[in-house]
Amino acid sequence: MSRRPPPPPLSDAPLAPGLYLVATPIGNLRDITLRALDILSAADLVLAEDTRVTGKLLAAYGLSKTLARYDEHAGGRTAPRALALLEQGGRVALAS
């Protein structure tokens, strides 16, 4: 029986303030980059078109983040919150 090596640790380098676009897997949750996980783990707010799907992804990697819906219907309510956070020097990840 072969054992998989442990995954490398997420980066300890601080993430600069700003908006980050994060490509997320469509089917297999393991099809995500380490850089995407670094950004998601350091983000102050994660925006997602479907919070249920992105919530599952975050949970699979043990990430507990503030998650908000951002799509054509909720964008008007969510955008001011995200912009205010960015103006305060926050880090916002848009998962797509």
C-alpha positions, 0 to 999 in steps of 0.5 A: 500500500503506497502512502501519499506524502503530506501536502506542502505547507501553505505559504507564510508570506503575507498577502498584499492588500488587494483584489485577487481572482482565484480560479477554482476547480469545476469537478475535482476539488484536488484540481486547485493550485497551491497559490489559489489555496494561499490566497484563499487562506489569507483573504479577509473576504471570499466572494463566490458566484455559488457559495455552496460550492465554494464553501465545500472547497474551503471546508475540504482544505480546512479554511474558515473564511467569510464568504459572500455571494457575488453574481449578477443578482447579489453584486449590488449588495455585495460590491459596496462591502468588498470595496469598503474592505479594499479601501481599508487595506483588506484582501478580497478573493473572487473565486471563479 
